[in-house]
Amino acid sequence: MIRLLRTGNLILLCGAILLVRHTLTLPILEVYGTTSLLPEWSFSLLMAAIVLTAASGYVINNIMDQESDAINQKNTGMDSISPKAANLLYGFLFVSAILCAFISTKGDYGSMAFIVTAVSCGLLYFYAVDYKRIPLLGNVIVASLTCLAITLPVICDAAAYTNEAVKLFIMGYGAFAFLITLIREIIKDCEDITGDSAIGAKTLPILVGTNVASMLCGILTLMIFASIGYIQYMTTQWDDIISFGYVSLFIQLPLLVLSVMLFRTSSPSNFHTQSVIAKLIMVTGVLSMAVFYLSIRGVSWS
């Protein structure tokens, strides 16, 4: 069941949402003398809706990918549950996500949670059934939904959404989440090319080859690296040695290593290593919110 639901990813998603709320949104609003208009109970239900939506996507994806996963010798946990039980679990998660989002709706942006959750559940279903087999479309959908997952609690909070500082931070993290997820999804398609080819899928690596797909990921990785460097320069981040050291060592350095690996000809085993590195960069990127928060405690934002 842990593999089927990809529990580690769900924990990471839950952690990212909590950090956005408690190390970014609330502290910034406090500095500006305002408070969140999204009550804690509503936020908790919204977070549950996001996590349940992601879980439903993992289950339906594993159900639809059994043939290709068998060829690629991937253990997704489907061998520990019957097809009927897996479909029932998917239905339960799908309905639970919609209900949590509906109950959480409140205020000017309340309906947004319900609409986004419903659309996301639908997109994840069609992604698993068809869209993931279309070059780049499936990758962009997953990357967009990952970005949306961490930004939705801000979008649904009128006080946060109208605060320029909060929006600036969340836009940065949203862009990071989108790009690193897009890179990892393409890398995973390179890793799974044998099974995807066998079932007639037309992923980007199948269409243009793994070398071209890998080079594209390398370019995107360097774009993230350069963008972070530009932000560091514009904000003179080196004045805060803690956050500067963390970003340089645990985000930028791994990005540089990953880009070098991506520009080299790779085998399926190398693609797996690259996928793991990309996921670690996701983790360190999420944890940077806590590092920034701790490093500026007691320092005026003005």
Secondary structure by P-SEA (a helix, b strand, c coil): cccccaaaaaaaaaaaaaaaccccaaaaaaaacccccccaaaaaaaaaaaaaaaaaaaaaaaaaaaaaaaaaccccccccccaaaaaaaaaaaaaaaaaaaaaaccccccaaaaaaaaaaaaaaaaaaaccccccaaaaaaaaaaaaaaaaccccccccccccaaaaaaaaaaaaaaaaaaaaaaaaaaaaaaaaaaaaccccccccccaaaaaaaaaaaaaaaaaaaaaaaaaacccccaaaaaaaacccaaaaaaaaaaaaccccaaaaaaaaaaaaaaaaaaaaaaaaaaaaacccccc
